Amino acid sequence: MKRLPLPQSRKQRQIILSGKAIAYILPLLFFLFSCGKSEWNSRWRAQEITVDGKQQDWDGALVFADKEKIAVGLMNDRDDLFACLVVDDREVQASIMRRGLIVWFDATGKKDKTFGIHFPLSRFSLGPPMLPRSESEEPQKDLASMPTEMEILGPGKDDRQRLPLDKARGIDLNINRDNGVLIYEIRIPLRHGADRPYAIGANPGDKIGIGLETPEFDRKEMRERMRSGMGERPRGGMSGGRPGGGFGGGGRGGGMGRPGGPGGQRPELPESLKVWTKVQLAASPAQ
């Protein structure tokens, strides 16, 4: 005689349902955690990329880094690495436009600052200083006065060379703002050559380290530049030796700059950006 299955208790049904839920949730959790891993993959460049500060060449190739509020795309071929940085967050945009941006490359896959591209340059490395503007002012105004120079950093800690953009052989750079989004593009040689003196020093298929950094302001140098740009004022009429028009507060800024408040408070500096990740370069068109 065939036995009929006994009715399941509520507890038994809960256990079965929990098991099914776990079977669905685990793959989802694995996907979410894998999206946050600190290693990115570069795609093989299958189409022409124009370094024009526009996003259309990167459709479907951008990966969003939620913590840093940026999206990054990476492609390489046998000769060059192409990278695109897309920034929607206004605070991060302000940090890049005011502090400048350094893209670091480490051919060993570590976090050594052996070779860097500094562009755009910090506003305080360009001569007389500019006070931070309120967040109601568009970063597009900063782009209108964008410097046409860049800096090559490394391999030594204090090694830096400033060049006009059109004199950096083998390197293409562009930055643009479209519909409220800041777009930064770069093409950098993988290997050195006679007409490519600046390069990462890597090959297709290698694993390299890449860092994105908005440099910290040297506040002492900032004050000195403000004195030289605005004229030295009598020290007797100033509290704490702070130059007239100096920035209030210390440490990391909390925003894009806010209008001066009671007591003559000055806008704070935008928060800095620091990202380091490993990048697996594509080895061939099949990847």
N, C-alpha and C positions, 0 to 999 in steps of 0.2 A: 504494500500500500504506500503510495507516494505521500511524503510528508509535506504539508504546506509550511511556508516560511512563517516564523513567529513575527507578530507585529513588532516593529521597532519602537523602542522607547524614544522619548524626546531627546534624551542625552545622546543616544546612539545616532539619531538623525543629525544632531549638531556636530558630532565628530565627523560623520561622512561629509557633511556640507563644508566643514572647516578644511578637511583634506582637499576637497575640490577647489576651494578658494585659494589654498596655498599653491595648488598646481597652476592656477592662473596668475597668482600674484608674484611668485618667485621669478618667472621670466621677465615680468615687468620691472621688478626691482633690479634685476641684473642689468637690464637695459638702461635704467635711470642712473645706476652707479657707474656703468661703463661710459656714459656720456660725460661724467665728471672726472674721468681719469686725466692724469697729467701728461698724456702723450697724444700727439696729433699726427695724422698721416697726411703726407703730401701726395696729391694726385699727379699722374703723368699729364703733362700739357698736351692736350689733343686738339686745341684750337688756338688761333692767334689771340694774343693778349696785348692790348694797347694800354700802356701805363698812362692813363689820362685822368685818374681820379674819379672814374665812373664805375658803377656797379654791374653793368650788364654782362661783362665777361665772366662774372662769378656766380651767376644764377645756379643754384643747386649745389654750390661748392663751399658754402659758408657754414661754419660750425659756431654755435653760440656758446660763449663762456659766461654763464649766468652770474657767477660771483664777481667777475671783473666788468660786467655789463658791456661786453664787446662781442663782435662776431669776427671770425678770422677764416680766411681761405688761403690755401697753400697749393701751389703747383710747381712742378719742375720738369725740365727736360735734361738732355745730356750736358748742357752748358750753364743753365741759369736756374735760379729759384725765383719764383714770382710769389708775392704775398699781398693780400688785401686785408686791411683792417677797417671794419665798419663800426661806427660809434653812434648810437642813437641817444644815449644818455647825455643830457646837457652838461652835467657836472664833469663827466669824463672829457667831453669835448673842450670845456674850459681849461681843464688841466693840461691837455695837449697843446692848446693854442697859447697858453700863458707860460707854462714851464718848458715847452718843447717836448720832443719825443726821441728817445734813443732805442734803436733796435739792435740788440746784441746777438752775436753768433759765436757759438763754440763748436768747432769741428769735432771735438771729442765726445759730444753728447752730454757734457756736464754744464756747470753754471759759471764758468770762468769768463770774465769780461775781456776777452782777448781781441775782439774785433767788433766795432760798433759803428752804426750810421746815425748821426745826430741831425734830425730834420723833422719838423721845423726847429729852428734854434729858439732857445729861451728868450723871452722878451728882454730879460735883464742881461743878456750877453750881446746886445745889439747897440749899446751906447746909452744915452739918456733914458731913464726908466719911464715906464708907463704905469700909472696906478691901475689896479684892477677895476673893471667897470661893473656896474650892477648887472644882475642876471637878466634884466629886461633888454639889454643891448645884445644884438645878434653877433655870434662868432663870425658871421660872414664879413663883418667889418675888419676882423683880424686878418681874414684871408686876403682882403683887398690890399693890405700892406705887408703881405707875406714876403720875407726875405728870400733872395734868390741864391742863398749860400747854404752849404751843409758842412758838417765836420766828420772827418774820418777819425775814429778813436782806436787806440791800441797800436801795437800789442802791449806796450808798456803802460803802466797806470797813468802816467802824465803825458803820454803821446797823443797829440791831437793835431790835425791838419785841416784848416778851413779852405774850402774850395767853392768857386761858383758851380752851380748845378750842371752847367754845360761843359765843365772841365773834369767832372768825375767820370773818367772813361770806364765804360762797361756798366755803370750804375744809372738806372732811371728811377726818378722819384716824382710823385705828384700827390697833391692833397686838394680836396674839393669838398664843398658842402652842397648837398642836393636834397631839397624837400626836408630840411631840418636834420639830415643825417650827414655826419662827417665821414668821408671816405679817403683812406690813405693807401696808396699803392707803391710797391717797390719791386724792381728787378735787380738782382744781385748775382754776379758770376759765382759759380761753384768753385772753379779752379782759376789759378793765376795764368796769365799769358802776356805776350808782348804788348798787346793793346788792352789788357785787363789787369792792371796793377793791383786792384782792390778786389779781393775774393774771400769766400768763406774758407776755402781749403778742403772741400769735401767732394765726394763723387756720388752719382746716382746710386741709391740703395743704402747709403750710409745713414746712421742715426746721429743727428746733430742737436745741439741745444740752442734754443732761441729765447731771448728775453725782451720784454717790452717795459720801458721805464720812462716815466716823466721825472726828470732830475729834481732833487730838492734845491730850493733856493738857499744860497749862502746869505744869510740875513745881514751879516757884517758888511759883505761886499755890496749888498743891496742898498744899505744905508749910505755907504760911501758914494755909490753911483747917484743916489738921490741928491746928496749934497752937491756933487759936481754938476748935476743936471739942473738943479734949482738955485744954485748959488749958496755959499756958506752963510749961515745965519749966526748972530751972536749967541754964544753958548749960555750966557747969563739968563736969557729969557726962555730957556727950554728945560723941561723936567726930564731927568734921567738921561740926558744927552741924546735923546731921540730926535732925529732931524725932522724938520717940519714936513708934514705930508707923509710920514712914515706909516708902515702897516701896524695895526694893533694886534695884540695876541701873539701867541707862539705855538709851536708844534704844527700839526697838520691842519690845514684849513677844512672847514666843514661844508663848503659849497662853492658856487660860482662867484661869490662876492655879493654882499648885501649892502644896501644903502647905509650911509653913515648914521649912527644912532645918537642917542643922548650922550653928551659929554665928548663929542667929537670922535667917537669910535670909527675906525676905518674898516672897510670890507676885508674879510679874511681871504687867504689864498685858497684856490681850489685844491681838493685832496689829490694826492699823488697816485699814480698807477704803477704797479710793479707786478709783472707776470714772468715766470720762467717755466718752460715746458720742453719736453723732448719731442723732436719731429723726425718721423721716419720718412726719408726721401724715397720716392718711387724709383725702382730700379730699371724699369722698361715700360714700353707702351702697354703691356699686358696687365699691369697693375692698376 
